[in-house]
């Protein structure tokens, strides 16, 4: 079985796989996750592309990162990490909050990025399930996390074994839940989230895909309706918020299409 190679920059921890002369694929996870969420996709792509998955500030091995907070702060941290790695031209793939971070990166420095692939991204509309996110941020038992995680996926999907234990162990670390609650407060206002300038995203001179599931109970699928024409939207039936876990083959195919 392929082995993930883990490295550490001054700014952000990352997992790197594959090699190649083409621009690398940079993966940004969602709220409450970590770089391990991309493991299966990185393994599936290792013979095709060079991939890098970061831990965002306040998550995973970047738990106590000083820029933990808003998506804008995370975007600055990712920029610093890319600078340290000497990467000026990369493809961005972001899930949920990581999708909002990826969008901000592309809006701020479009010349630096070659494509944008967003999986159930944050910031595409005001509606968001803040009650679920807050419980997800603070639950420290595997049993409670298992119940919560069921709401992140489609109704017929079986969660990976040990996922709830992995998430609960992360929450049990000193200060982890408090940091996630702080981040939640930064990315939401009551029961709403900040909205990205979608019209400006449609003007970016790079290929862009949005991938969503009809059973998403975190951010509603309708947020991908009426996107600017240049943005391709792919919606899958019976799929929830964790599209990269639930339909990895389809996501891999779309990522390869968008990053050619």
Helices and strands as residue ranges (DSSP letters): E 5-8, E 13-17, E 25-28, G 35-38, H 39-45, E 51-54, G 60-62, H 71-85, E 90-95, H 97-108, G 110-112, E 113-119, H 130-138, H 142-149, G 150-152, H 163-171, H 176-187, E 188-189, E 192-193, H 198-202, E 207-213, G 221-224, E 232-236, H 243-246, H 248-258
